[in-house]
Amino acid sequence: MGIVSDAAADGWYSAGDGDVAFGGQFVAPALLPVLDRLDAAFRAAVADRGFAAELARLLADHVGRPTPLTTARLDADGATVLLKREDLTSSGGSFGDSALGQCLLARRMGFEAVVADTGSGDNGVAIAAAAARLGLAATIYIPDGATRRQALMADRMRASGATVVAIPGDASLLHQAMSGAIQHWMGQADRCFYIAGGPIGPHPYPAIVRHFHHAIGEEVRRHLAERCGRPPAAAVASFDGGGTAMGLFAAFLDTPARLILAEPGEGGGAFANGRPGVLHGAHTLVSQDADGQLPEARPFAPGMVYPAAPPELAAWVRQGRVTAVAVDESAAVRSLRDAATRLGLLISIEAAFALAQARRTAALLPPDATVVAVVNAGGAKDLALFEERA
């Protein structure tokens, strides 16, 4: 099922009611032909049954799709919480679909090298593995602090043959790693393909990433149709760059399901506090002070600190179709601990925010309802945090 939106054919997503539109291409003029070529190649690939068939085969053989739904019986009352287990993919997280799809597109376009960025490491691991599978050279930019805090993730990238470039700075400064990767791409756009970790950046990257993540929501919808014959009462995802959330939410936009995005409560995120602005080539909601400066990032959940909202997701929130909710760190830590000690699941701290919000939502619903929460990644990378906080 294609997820290319006709409304976004020009790269803009309307927020409705005369509100500002999000998206666009705010890049150096030299990159516009590169983006136009990418857009044309992507749309041709989506329309090609052979490309779709190869992607489907690799999603099964390489990524390990479909992933199951696990019942999370943590609370006595309320609706049933079901966990979409993206941590069971071969790379241990939800980034594998988009990484594979973009690497396959890069190979189709004749590129032999890809460049990307990663904050918590999950996206980098997925890209390194997909690039190795498809015979592409990979360079991955990562904050220097993350290579120390989550050394295992950097080691996994290198083990797959990727070149890991550490950007000086705090462990959570993903936007600096992204800036480094984009600069690399701008200097080698004729021979290097930039892979976006989330549905962010200039058009057509938001549409590309959203499309390649669509299996998440479609699998949930199919599973629930077989299980109970109806969509969930609510679907919850944490903000891990936006691809996981959009992959889940897109399947339920035409249903009554509540679509809830969990953001860190301390300090707020781009959806709660963001103002329209431009970052990394797109007009969207950006966390910024009165002078337009980005806030100091918090390292607690490194996968949730990108300071801008994906443009289409920002439009969904402004339209009222998706609700952004602040979740306290303490609630996330409790869910992290409960998942490990009561379910035997070591989930990522980002997934713990989604689980905490799912439990809060489920408590307000009847027992015959269901709430789906995405486990965006496993928690091996967060073991030090688990020992410290849980």
Contacts in CASP RR format, 6 or more apart in sequence:
PFRMAT RR
TARGET T0000
AUTHOR 0000-0000-0000
METHOD contacts of the structure
MODEL  1
MGIVSDAAADGWYSAGDGDVAFGGQFVAPALLPVLDRLDAAFRAAVADRG
FAAELARLLADHVGRPTPLTTARLDADGATVLLKREDLTSSGGSFGDSAL
GQCLLARRMGFEAVVADTGSGDNGVAIAAAAARLGLAATIYIPDGATRRQ
ALMADRMRASGATVVAIPGDASLLHQAMSGAIQHWMGQADRCFYIAGGPI
GPHPYPAIVRHFHHAIGEEVRRHLAERCGRPPAAAVASFDGGGTAMGLFA
AFLDTPARLILAEPGEGGGAFANGRPGVLHGAHTLVSQDADGQLPEARPF
APGMVYPAAPPELAAWVRQGRVTAVAVDESAAVRSLRDAATRLGLLISIE
AAFALAQARRTAALLPPDATVVAVVNAGGAKDLALFEERA
1 214 0 8 1.000
1 218 0 8 1.000
2 46 0 8 1.000
2 211 0 8 1.000
2 214 0 8 1.000
3 207 0 8 1.000
3 210 0 8 1.000
3 211 0 8 1.000
3 214 0 8 1.000
3 250 0 8 1.000
4 43 0 8 1.000
4 46 0 8 1.000
4 207 0 8 1.000
4 211 0 8 1.000
5 13 0 8 1.000
5 207 0 8 1.000
5 312 0 8 1.000
7 13 0 8 1.000
7 14 0 8 1.000
8 203 0 8 1.000
8 206 0 8 1.000
8 207 0 8 1.000
8 312 0 8 1.000
10 24 0 8 1.000
10 203 0 8 1.000
11 23 0 8 1.000
11 24 0 8 1.000
11 25 0 8 1.000
11 203 0 8 1.000
11 204 0 8 1.000
11 206 0 8 1.000
11 207 0 8 1.000
12 21 0 8 1.000
12 22 0 8 1.000
12 23 0 8 1.000
12 24 0 8 1.000
12 203 0 8 1.000
13 21 0 8 1.000
13 22 0 8 1.000
13 23 0 8 1.000
13 206 0 8 1.000
13 311 0 8 1.000
13 312 0 8 1.000
13 314 0 8 1.000
13 315 0 8 1.000
14 21 0 8 1.000
14 315 0 8 1.000
15 21 0 8 1.000
15 22 0 8 1.000
15 314 0 8 1.000
15 315 0 8 1.000
15 318 0 8 1.000
15 319 0 8 1.000
16 315 0 8 1.000
16 318 0 8 1.000
16 319 0 8 1.000
19 318 0 8 1.000
20 276 0 8 1.000
20 283 0 8 1.000
21 283 0 8 1.000
21 315 0 8 1.000
22 276 0 8 1.000
22 282 0 8 1.000
22 283 0 8 1.000
22 284 0 8 1.000
22 285 0 8 1.000
22 309 0 8 1.000
22 311 0 8 1.000
22 312 0 8 1.000
22 314 0 8 1.000
22 315 0 8 1.000
23 202 0 8 1.000
23 203 0 8 1.000
23 206 0 8 1.000
23 282 0 8 1.000
23 283 0 8 1.000
23 284 0 8 1.000
23 311 0 8 1.000
23 312 0 8 1.000
24 202 0 8 1.000
24 203 0 8 1.000
24 281 0 8 1.000
24 282 0 8 1.000
24 283 0 8 1.000
24 311 0 8 1.000
25 32 0 8 1.000
25 35 0 8 1.000
25 202 0 8 1.000
25 203 0 8 1.000
25 281 0 8 1.000
25 282 0 8 1.000
26 202 0 8 1.000
26 278 0 8 1.000
26 281 0 8 1.000
26 282 0 8 1.000
26 283 0 8 1.000
27 35 0 8 1.000
27 202 0 8 1.000
27 281 0 8 1.000
28 186 0 8 1.000
30 186 0 8 1.000
30 189 0 8 1.000
31 186 0 8 1.000
31 189 0 8 1.000
31 202 0 8 1.000
34 189 0 8 1.000
35 202 0 8 1.000
35 203 0 8 1.000
35 204 0 8 1.000
37 109 0 8 1.000
38 109 0 8 1.000
38 204 0 8 1.000
38 208 0 8 1.000
39 203 0 8 1.000
39 204 0 8 1.000
41 105 0 8 1.000
41 108 0 8 1.000
41 109 0 8 1.000
42 105 0 8 1.000
42 204 0 8 1.000
42 207 0 8 1.000
42 208 0 8 1.000
42 211 0 8 1.000
45 51 0 8 1.000
45 104 0 8 1.000
45 105 0 8 1.000
45 108 0 8 1.000
46 52 0 8 1.000
46 211 0 8 1.000
51 104 0 8 1.000
51 108 0 8 1.000
54 104 0 8 1.000
55 100 0 8 1.000
55 101 0 8 1.000
55 104 0 8 1.000
58 100 0 8 1.000
58 104 0 8 1.000
58 133 0 8 1.000
59 65 0 8 1.000
59 97 0 8 1.000
59 100 0 8 1.000
59 215 0 8 1.000
62 90 0 8 1.000
62 100 0 8 1.000
62 129 0 8 1.000
62 130 0 8 1.000
62 133 0 8 1.000
63 89 0 8 1.000
63 90 0 8 1.000
63 91 0 8 1.000
63 96 0 8 1.000
63 97 0 8 1.000
63 100 0 8 1.000
64 88 0 8 1.000
64 89 0 8 1.000
64 90 0 8 1.000
65 89 0 8 1.000
65 97 0 8 1.000
65 215 0 8 1.000
65 219 0 8 1.000
66 215 0 8 1.000
66 219 0 8 1.000
66 223 0 8 1.000
67 84 0 8 1.000
67 85 0 8 1.000
67 86 0 8 1.000
67 88 0 8 1.000
67 89 0 8 1.000
67 219 0 8 1.000
68 85 0 8 1.000
68 88 0 8 1.000
68 223 0 8 1.000
69 82 0 8 1.000
69 83 0 8 1.000
69 84 0 8 1.000
69 85 0 8 1.000
69 220 0 8 1.000
69 223 0 8 1.000
69 224 0 8 1.000
69 227 0 8 1.000
69 372 0 8 1.000
70 82 0 8 1.000
70 83 0 8 1.000
70 85 0 8 1.000
70 343 0 8 1.000
70 345 0 8 1.000
71 80 0 8 1.000
71 81 0 8 1.000
71 82 0 8 1.000
71 83 0 8 1.000
72 81 0 8 1.000
72 82 0 8 1.000
72 83 0 8 1.000
72 339 0 8 1.000
72 343 0 8 1.000
72 355 0 8 1.000
72 358 0 8 1.000
72 373 0 8 1.000
73 80 0 8 1.000
73 81 0 8 1.000
73 343 0 8 1.000
74 81 0 8 1.000
74 335 0 8 1.000
74 338 0 8 1.000
74 339 0 8 1.000
74 342 0 8 1.000
74 343 0 8 1.000
74 359 0 8 1.000
75 81 0 8 1.000
75 359 0 8 1.000
75 362 0 8 1.000
75 363 0 8 1.000
77 363 0 8 1.000
77 367 0 8 1.000
78 362 0 8 1.000
78 363 0 8 1.000
78 364 0 8 1.000
78 365 0 8 1.000
78 366 0 8 1.000
78 367 0 8 1.000
78 369 0 8 1.000
79 233 0 8 1.000
79 234 0 8 1.000
79 361 0 8 1.000
79 362 0 8 1.000
79 365 0 8 1.000
79 366 0 8 1.000
79 367 0 8 1.000
79 368 0 8 1.000
79 369 0 8 1.000
79 370 0 8 1.000
79 371 0 8 1.000
80 362 0 8 1.000
80 367 0 8 1.000
80 369 0 8 1.000
80 370 0 8 1.000
80 371 0 8 1.000
81 355 0 8 1.000
81 358 0 8 1.000
81 359 0 8 1.000
81 362 0 8 1.000
81 370 0 8 1.000
81 371 0 8 1.000
81 372 0 8 1.000
81 373 0 8 1.000
82 232 0 8 1.000
82 370 0 8 1.000
82 371 0 8 1.000
82 372 0 8 1.000
82 373 0 8 1.000
83 345 0 8 1.000
83 355 0 8 1.000
83 372 0 8 1.000
83 373 0 8 1.000
83 374 0 8 1.000
83 375 0 8 1.000
84 216 0 8 1.000
84 217 0 8 1.000
84 219 0 8 1.000
84 220 0 8 1.000
84 248 0 8 1.000
84 372 0 8 1.000
84 373 0 8 1.000
84 374 0 8 1.000
84 375 0 8 1.000
85 375 0 8 1.000
86 92 0 8 1.000
86 93 0 8 1.000
86 94 0 8 1.000
86 216 0 8 1.000
86 244 0 8 1.000
86 374 0 8 1.000
86 375 0 8 1.000
86 376 0 8 1.000
86 377 0 8 1.000
87 93 0 8 1.000
87 345 0 8 1.000
87 347 0 8 1.000
87 348 0 8 1.000
87 351 0 8 1.000
87 375 0 8 1.000
87 376 0 8 1.000
87 377 0 8 1.000
87 378 0 8 1.000
87 379 0 8 1.000
89 96 0 8 1.000
90 96 0 8 1.000
90 129 0 8 1.000
91 99 0 8 1.000
91 122 0 8 1.000
91 125 0 8 1.000
91 126 0 8 1.000
91 129 0 8 1.000
92 122 0 8 1.000
92 125 0 8 1.000
92 126 0 8 1.000
92 377 0 8 1.000
92 378 0 8 1.000
93 122 0 8 1.000
93 126 0 8 1.000
93 376 0 8 1.000
93 377 0 8 1.000
93 378 0 8 1.000
94 122 0 8 1.000
94 213 0 8 1.000
94 216 0 8 1.000
94 240 0 8 1.000
94 243 0 8 1.000
94 244 0 8 1.000
94 374 0 8 1.000
94 376 0 8 1.000
94 377 0 8 1.000
95 122 0 8 1.000
95 123 0 8 1.000
95 124 0 8 1.000
95 125 0 8 1.000
95 126 0 8 1.000
95 127 0 8 1.000
95 197 0 8 1.000
95 377 0 8 1.000
96 126 0 8 1.000
96 129 0 8 1.000
96 130 0 8 1.000
97 212 0 8 1.000
97 213 0 8 1.000
97 215 0 8 1.000
97 216 0 8 1.000
98 126 0 8 1.000
98 195 0 8 1.000
98 196 0 8 1.000
98 197 0 8 1.000
98 198 0 8 1.000
98 208 0 8 1.000
98 209 0 8 1.000
98 212 0 8 1.000
98 213 0 8 1.000
98 243 0 8 1.000
99 116 0 8 1.000
99 123 0 8 1.000
99 124 0 8 1.000
99 126 0 8 1.000
99 127 0 8 1.000
99 129 0 8 1.000
99 130 0 8 1.000
99 195 0 8 1.000
99 197 0 8 1.000
100 126 0 8 1.000
100 130 0 8 1.000
100 133 0 8 1.000
100 212 0 8 1.000
101 130 0 8 1.000
101 212 0 8 1.000
102 114 0 8 1.000
102 130 0 8 1.000
102 193 0 8 1.000
102 195 0 8 1.000
102 196 0 8 1.000
102 208 0 8 1.000
102 209 0 8 1.000
102 212 0 8 1.000
103 114 0 8 1.000
103 127 0 8 1.000
103 130 0 8 1.000
103 131 0 8 1.000
103 133 0 8 1.000
103 134 0 8 1.000
103 136 0 8 1.000
103 195 0 8 1.000
104 130 0 8 1.000
104 134 0 8 1.000
105 193 0 8 1.000
105 208 0 8 1.000
106 114 0 8 1.000
106 136 0 8 1.000
106 193 0 8 1.000
106 195 0 8 1.000
107 134 0 8 1.000
107 135 0 8 1.000
107 136 0 8 1.000
109 193 0 8 1.000
111 136 0 8 1.000
111 191 0 8 1.000
111 192 0 8 1.000
111 193 0 8 1.000
112 135 0 8 1.000
112 136 0 8 1.000
112 137 0 8 1.000
112 191 0 8 1.000
113 136 0 8 1.000
113 137 0 8 1.000
113 138 0 8 1.000
113 139 0 8 1.000
113 188 0 8 1.000
113 191 0 8 1.000
113 192 0 8 1.000
113 193 0 8 1.000
114 127 0 8 1.000
114 131 0 8 1.000
114 136 0 8 1.000
114 137 0 8 1.000
114 138 0 8 1.000
114 139 0 8 1.000
114 192 0 8 1.000
114 193 0 8 1.000
114 194 0 8 1.000
114 195 0 8 1.000
115 138 0 8 1.000
115 139 0 8 1.000
115 140 0 8 1.000
115 141 0 8 1.000
115 181 0 8 1.000
115 184 0 8 1.000
115 185 0 8 1.000
115 188 0 8 1.000
115 192 0 8 1.000
115 193 0 8 1.000
115 194 0 8 1.000
115 195 0 8 1.000
116 123 0 8 1.000
116 124 0 8 1.000
116 127 0 8 1.000
116 138 0 8 1.000
116 139 0 8 1.000
116 140 0 8 1.000
116 141 0 8 1.000
116 181 0 8 1.000
116 194 0 8 1.000
116 195 0 8 1.000
116 196 0 8 1.000
116 197 0 8 1.000
117 123 0 8 1.000
117 140 0 8 1.000
117 141 0 8 1.000
117 142 0 8 1.000
117 174 0 8 1.000
117 177 0 8 1.000
117 178 0 8 1.000
117 180 0 8 1.000
117 181 0 8 1.000
117 182 0 8 1.000
117 197 0 8 1.000
118 124 0 8 1.000
118 125 0 8 1.000
118 127 0 8 1.000
118 140 0 8 1.000
118 141 0 8 1.000
118 142 0 8 1.000
118 146 0 8 1.000
118 153 0 8 1.000
118 157 0 8 1.000
118 174 0 8 1.000
118 177 0 8 1.000
118 197 0 8 1.000
119 142 0 8 1.000
119 143 0 8 1.000
119 146 0 8 1.000
119 172 0 8 1.000
119 174 0 8 1.000
119 177 0 8 1.000
119 302 0 8 1.000
119 303 0 8 1.000
120 146 0 8 1.000
120 150 0 8 1.000
120 153 0 8 1.000
120 240 0 8 1.000
120 302 0 8 1.000
120 303 0 8 1.000
120 348 0 8 1.000
120 350 0 8 1.000
120 377 0 8 1.000
120 381 0 8 1.000
121 142 0 8 1.000
121 146 0 8 1.000
121 150 0 8 1.000
121 153 0 8 1.000
121 154 0 8 1.000
121 157 0 8 1.000
121 381 0 8 1.000
122 153 0 8 1.000
122 240 0 8 1.000
122 303 0 8 1.000
122 348 0 8 1.000
122 376 0 8 1.000
122 377 0 8 1.000
122 381 0 8 1.000
123 197 0 8 1.000
123 198 0 8 1.000
124 140 0 8 1.000
124 142 0 8 1.000
124 153 0 8 1.000
124 157 0 8 1.000
124 162 0 8 1.000
125 153 0 8 1.000
125 156 0 8 1.000
125 157 0 8 1.000
125 160 0 8 1.000
127 138 0 8 1.000
127 140 0 8 1.000
127 157 0 8 1.000
127 162 0 8 1.000
127 195 0 8 1.000
127 197 0 8 1.000
128 138 0 8 1.000
128 140 0 8 1.000
128 156 0 8 1.000
128 157 0 8 1.000
128 158 0 8 1.000
128 159 0 8 1.000
128 160 0 8 1.000
128 161 0 8 1.000
128 162 0 8 1.000
129 160 0 8 1.000
131 137 0 8 1.000
131 138 0 8 1.000
131 160 0 8 1.000
131 162 0 8 1.000
132 138 0 8 1.000
132 160 0 8 1.000
132 161 0 8 1.000
132 162 0 8 1.000
137 163 0 8 1.000
138 157 0 8 1.000
138 160 0 8 1.000
138 161 0 8 1.000
138 162 0 8 1.000
138 163 0 8 1.000
139 162 0 8 1.000
139 163 0 8 1.000
139 165 0 8 1.000
139 181 0 8 1.000
139 184 0 8 1.000
139 192 0 8 1.000
140 157 0 8 1.000
140 162 0 8 1.000
140 163 0 8 1.000
140 164 0 8 1.000
140 165 0 8 1.000
140 181 0 8 1.000
141 165 0 8 1.000
141 167 0 8 1.000
141 177 0 8 1.000
141 178 0 8 1.000
141 180 0 8 1.000
141 181 0 8 1.000
141 184 0 8 1.000
142 154 0 8 1.000
142 164 0 8 1.000
142 165 0 8 1.000
142 166 0 8 1.000
142 167 0 8 1.000
142 177 0 8 1.000
143 166 0 8 1.000
143 167 0 8 1.000
143 169 0 8 1.000
143 170 0 8 1.000
143 171 0 8 1.000
143 172 0 8 1.000
143 173 0 8 1.000
143 174 0 8 1.000
143 176 0 8 1.000
143 177 0 8 1.000
143 302 0 8 1.000
144 166 0 8 1.000
144 167 0 8 1.000
144 168 0 8 1.000
144 169 0 8 1.000
145 166 0 8 1.000
145 169 0 8 1.000
145 170 0 8 1.000
145 171 0 8 1.000
146 153 0 8 1.000
146 154 0 8 1.000
146 171 0 8 1.000
146 172 0 8 1.000
146 302 0 8 1.000
147 154 0 8 1.000
147 164 0 8 1.000
147 166 0 8 1.000
148 171 0 8 1.000
149 171 0 8 1.000
149 299 0 8 1.000
149 302 0 8 1.000
149 384 0 8 1.000
150 171 0 8 1.000
150 302 0 8 1.000
150 381 0 8 1.000
152 380 0 8 1.000
152 381 0 8 1.000
153 381 0 8 1.000
154 164 0 8 1.000
157 164 0 8 1.000
158 164 0 8 1.000
165 180 0 8 1.000
165 184 0 8 1.000
167 173 0 8 1.000
167 176 0 8 1.000
167 177 0 8 1.000
167 180 0 8 1.000
169 176 0 8 1.000
170 297 0 8 1.000
170 299 0 8 1.000
171 299 0 8 1.000
171 302 0 8 1.000
172 297 0 8 1.000
172 298 0 8 1.000
172 299 0 8 1.000
172 300 0 8 1.000
172 302 0 8 1.000
172 303 0 8 1.000
172 305 0 8 1.000
173 297 0 8 1.000
173 305 0 8 1.000
174 297 0 8 1.000
174 302 0 8 1.000
174 303 0 8 1.000
174 305 0 8 1.000
174 306 0 8 1.000
175 279 0 8 1.000
175 280 0 8 1.000
175 294 0 8 1.000
175 297 0 8 1.000
175 306 0 8 1.000
175 307 0 8 1.000
175 308 0 8 1.000
178 280 0 8 1.000
178 306 0 8 1.000
179 280 0 8 1.000
181 194 0 8 1.000
182 194 0 8 1.000
182 280 0 8 1.000
184 192 0 8 1.000
185 192 0 8 1.000
185 193 0 8 1.000
185 194 0 8 1.000
196 205 0 8 1.000
196 208 0 8 1.000
196 209 0 8 1.000
197 209 0 8 1.000
197 241 0 8 1.000
197 243 0 8 1.000
198 205 0 8 1.000
198 206 0 8 1.000
198 209 0 8 1.000
198 241 0 8 1.000
198 242 0 8 1.000
198 243 0 8 1.000
198 310 0 8 1.000
199 205 0 8 1.000
199 206 0 8 1.000
199 207 0 8 1.000
199 208 0 8 1.000
199 209 0 8 1.000
199 210 0 8 1.000
199 213 0 8 1.000
199 241 0 8 1.000
199 242 0 8 1.000
199 243 0 8 1.000
199 246 0 8 1.000
199 310 0 8 1.000
199 311 0 8 1.000
199 312 0 8 1.000
199 313 0 8 1.000
200 206 0 8 1.000
200 209 0 8 1.000
200 241 0 8 1.000
200 242 0 8 1.000
200 280 0 8 1.000
200 282 0 8 1.000
200 284 0 8 1.000
200 306 0 8 1.000
200 308 0 8 1.000
200 310 0 8 1.000
200 311 0 8 1.000
201 279 0 8 1.000
201 280 0 8 1.000
201 281 0 8 1.000
201 282 0 8 1.000
201 311 0 8 1.000
202 280 0 8 1.000
202 281 0 8 1.000
202 282 0 8 1.000
203 282 0 8 1.000
206 282 0 8 1.000
206 310 0 8 1.000
206 311 0 8 1.000
206 312 0 8 1.000
207 312 0 8 1.000
209 243 0 8 1.000
209 246 0 8 1.000
210 243 0 8 1.000
210 246 0 8 1.000
210 247 0 8 1.000
210 250 0 8 1.000
210 312 0 8 1.000
213 243 0 8 1.000
213 244 0 8 1.000
213 246 0 8 1.000
213 247 0 8 1.000
213 250 0 8 1.000
214 247 0 8 1.000
214 250 0 8 1.000
214 251 0 8 1.000
215 247 0 8 1.000
216 244 0 8 1.000
216 247 0 8 1.000
216 248 0 8 1.000
216 251 0 8 1.000
216 374 0 8 1.000
217 247 0 8 1.000
217 248 0 8 1.000
217 249 0 8 1.000
217 250 0 8 1.000
217 251 0 8 1.000
217 252 0 8 1.000
218 251 0 8 1.000
220 232 0 8 1.000
220 235 0 8 1.000
220 248 0 8 1.000
220 251 0 8 1.000
220 372 0 8 1.000
221 231 0 8 1.000
221 251 0 8 1.000
221 252 0 8 1.000
224 230 0 8 1.000
224 231 0 8 1.000
224 232 0 8 1.000
224 370 0 8 1.000
224 372 0 8 1.000
228 370 0 8 1.000
231 252 0 8 1.000
231 255 0 8 1.000
231 256 0 8 1.000
231 257 0 8 1.000
232 252 0 8 1.000
232 257 0 8 1.000
232 369 0 8 1.000
232 370 0 8 1.000
232 371 0 8 1.000
232 372 0 8 1.000
233 257 0 8 1.000
233 258 0 8 1.000
233 365 0 8 1.000
233 369 0 8 1.000
233 370 0 8 1.000
233 371 0 8 1.000
234 257 0 8 1.000
234 258 0 8 1.000
234 259 0 8 1.000
234 260 0 8 1.000
234 358 0 8 1.000
234 361 0 8 1.000
234 362 0 8 1.000
234 365 0 8 1.000
234 371 0 8 1.000
234 372 0 8 1.000
235 248 0 8 1.000
235 249 0 8 1.000
235 252 0 8 1.000
235 257 0 8 1.000
235 258 0 8 1.000
235 259 0 8 1.000
235 260 0 8 1.000
235 371 0 8 1.000
235 372 0 8 1.000
235 373 0 8 1.000
236 260 0 8 1.000
236 261 0 8 1.000
236 262 0 8 1.000
236 354 0 8 1.000
236 357 0 8 1.000
236 358 0 8 1.000
236 361 0 8 1.000
236 371 0 8 1.000
236 372 0 8 1.000
236 373 0 8 1.000
236 374 0 8 1.000
237 244 0 8 1.000
237 245 0 8 1.000
237 248 0 8 1.000
237 249 0 8 1.000
237 260 0 8 1.000
237 261 0 8 1.000
237 262 0 8 1.000
237 354 0 8 1.000
237 373 0 8 1.000
237 374 0 8 1.000
237 376 0 8 1.000
238 244 0 8 1.000
238 245 0 8 1.000
238 261 0 8 1.000
238 262 0 8 1.000
238 263 0 8 1.000
238 304 0 8 1.000
238 350 0 8 1.000
238 351 0 8 1.000
238 353 0 8 1.000
238 354 0 8 1.000
238 357 0 8 1.000
238 374 0 8 1.000
238 376 0 8 1.000
239 245 0 8 1.000
239 261 0 8 1.000
239 262 0 8 1.000
239 263 0 8 1.000
239 269 0 8 1.000
239 270 0 8 1.000
239 271 0 8 1.000
239 304 0 8 1.000
239 306 0 8 1.000
239 350 0 8 1.000
240 303 0 8 1.000
240 304 0 8 1.000
240 350 0 8 1.000
240 376 0 8 1.000
240 377 0 8 1.000
241 303 0 8 1.000
241 304 0 8 1.000
241 306 0 8 1.000
241 310 0 8 1.000
242 310 0 8 1.000
242 313 0 8 1.000
243 310 0 8 1.000
244 374 0 8 1.000
244 376 0 8 1.000
245 261 0 8 1.000
245 313 0 8 1.000
245 322 0 8 1.000
245 374 0 8 1.000
246 310 0 8 1.000
246 312 0 8 1.000
246 313 0 8 1.000
248 259 0 8 1.000
248 372 0 8 1.000
248 374 0 8 1.000
249 259 0 8 1.000
249 313 0 8 1.000
249 316 0 8 1.000
249 322 0 8 1.000
252 259 0 8 1.000
253 259 0 8 1.000
253 316 0 8 1.000
253 321 0 8 1.000
258 323 0 8 1.000
258 361 0 8 1.000
259 316 0 8 1.000
259 321 0 8 1.000
259 322 0 8 1.000
259 323 0 8 1.000
260 322 0 8 1.000
260 323 0 8 1.000
260 324 0 8 1.000
260 325 0 8 1.000
260 357 0 8 1.000
260 361 0 8 1.000
261 271 0 8 1.000
261 313 0 8 1.000
261 317 0 8 1.000
261 322 0 8 1.000
261 323 0 8 1.000
261 324 0 8 1.000
261 325 0 8 1.000
262 325 0 8 1.000
262 327 0 8 1.000
262 353 0 8 1.000
262 354 0 8 1.000
262 356 0 8 1.000
262 357 0 8 1.000
263 269 0 8 1.000
263 270 0 8 1.000
263 271 0 8 1.000
263 272 0 8 1.000
263 304 0 8 1.000
263 324 0 8 1.000
263 325 0 8 1.000
263 326 0 8 1.000
263 327 0 8 1.000
263 353 0 8 1.000
264 298 0 8 1.000
264 300 0 8 1.000
264 301 0 8 1.000
264 304 0 8 1.000
264 305 0 8 1.000
264 326 0 8 1.000
264 327 0 8 1.000
264 329 0 8 1.000
264 353 0 8 1.000
265 272 0 8 1.000
265 326 0 8 1.000
265 327 0 8 1.000
265 328 0 8 1.000
265 329 0 8 1.000
266 298 0 8 1.000
266 300 0 8 1.000
266 328 0 8 1.000
266 329 0 8 1.000
267 273 0 8 1.000
267 295 0 8 1.000
267 298 0 8 1.000
268 287 0 8 1.000
268 326 0 8 1.000
269 287 0 8 1.000
269 307 0 8 1.000
269 326 0 8 1.000
270 284 0 8 1.000
270 285 0 8 1.000
270 286 0 8 1.000
270 287 0 8 1.000
270 306 0 8 1.000
270 307 0 8 1.000
270 308 0 8 1.000
270 309 0 8 1.000
270 314 0 8 1.000
271 285 0 8 1.000
271 309 0 8 1.000
271 314 0 8 1.000
271 317 0 8 1.000
271 324 0 8 1.000
272 324 0 8 1.000
272 326 0 8 1.000
273 287 0 8 1.000
274 285 0 8 1.000
274 286 0 8 1.000
274 287 0 8 1.000
274 288 0 8 1.000
274 309 0 8 1.000
275 285 0 8 1.000
275 286 0 8 1.000
275 288 0 8 1.000
276 283 0 8 1.000
276 284 0 8 1.000
276 285 0 8 1.000
276 286 0 8 1.000
277 283 0 8 1.000
277 284 0 8 1.000
277 285 0 8 1.000
277 286 0 8 1.000
277 288 0 8 1.000
278 284 0 8 1.000
278 286 0 8 1.000
279 286 0 8 1.000
279 294 0 8 1.000
279 307 0 8 1.000
279 308 0 8 1.000
280 308 0 8 1.000
282 308 0 8 1.000
282 311 0 8 1.000
283 311 0 8 1.000
284 308 0 8 1.000
284 309 0 8 1.000
284 310 0 8 1.000
284 311 0 8 1.000
284 314 0 8 1.000
285 308 0 8 1.000
285 309 0 8 1.000
285 314 0 8 1.000
285 317 0 8 1.000
286 294 0 8 1.000
286 307 0 8 1.000
286 308 0 8 1.000
286 309 0 8 1.000
287 294 0 8 1.000
287 295 0 8 1.000
287 307 0 8 1.000
287 308 0 8 1.000
288 294 0 8 1.000
288 295 0 8 1.000
288 307 0 8 1.000
289 295 0 8 1.000
294 307 0 8 1.000
295 307 0 8 1.000
297 305 0 8 1.000
297 307 0 8 1.000
298 305 0 8 1.000
299 305 0 8 1.000
300 329 0 8 1.000
300 349 0 8 1.000
300 385 0 8 1.000
301 329 0 8 1.000
301 332 0 8 1.000
301 349 0 8 1.000
301 350 0 8 1.000
301 353 0 8 1.000
303 350 0 8 1.000
304 350 0 8 1.000
304 353 0 8 1.000
309 317 0 8 1.000
313 322 0 8 1.000
316 322 0 8 1.000
317 323 0 8 1.000
317 324 0 8 1.000
325 357 0 8 1.000
327 353 0 8 1.000
327 356 0 8 1.000
327 357 0 8 1.000
328 356 0 8 1.000
331 356 0 8 1.000
331 360 0 8 1.000
332 349 0 8 1.000
332 352 0 8 1.000
332 353 0 8 1.000
332 355 0 8 1.000
332 356 0 8 1.000
333 352 0 8 1.000
333 389 0 8 1.000
333 390 0 8 1.000
334 356 0 8 1.000
335 352 0 8 1.000
335 353 0 8 1.000
335 355 0 8 1.000
335 356 0 8 1.000
335 359 0 8 1.000
336 347 0 8 1.000
336 349 0 8 1.000
336 352 0 8 1.000
336 355 0 8 1.000
336 382 0 8 1.000
336 386 0 8 1.000
336 389 0 8 1.000
336 390 0 8 1.000
337 386 0 8 1.000
337 390 0 8 1.000
339 345 0 8 1.000
339 346 0 8 1.000
339 347 0 8 1.000
339 352 0 8 1.000
339 355 0 8 1.000
340 346 0 8 1.000
340 347 0 8 1.000
340 386 0 8 1.000
340 390 0 8 1.000
345 375 0 8 1.000
346 378 0 8 1.000
346 379 0 8 1.000
346 380 0 8 1.000
346 383 0 8 1.000
346 386 0 8 1.000
347 355 0 8 1.000
347 375 0 8 1.000
347 377 0 8 1.000
347 378 0 8 1.000
347 379 0 8 1.000
348 375 0 8 1.000
348 376 0 8 1.000
348 377 0 8 1.000
348 378 0 8 1.000
348 379 0 8 1.000
348 381 0 8 1.000
348 382 0 8 1.000
349 379 0 8 1.000
349 382 0 8 1.000
349 385 0 8 1.000
350 376 0 8 1.000
350 377 0 8 1.000
351 373 0 8 1.000
351 374 0 8 1.000
351 375 0 8 1.000
351 376 0 8 1.000
351 377 0 8 1.000
351 378 0 8 1.000
351 379 0 8 1.000
354 373 0 8 1.000
354 374 0 8 1.000
354 375 0 8 1.000
354 376 0 8 1.000
355 373 0 8 1.000
355 375 0 8 1.000
357 373 0 8 1.000
358 371 0 8 1.000
358 372 0 8 1.000
358 373 0 8 1.000
361 371 0 8 1.000
362 369 0 8 1.000
362 371 0 8 1.000
365 371 0 8 1.000
379 386 0 8 1.000
END
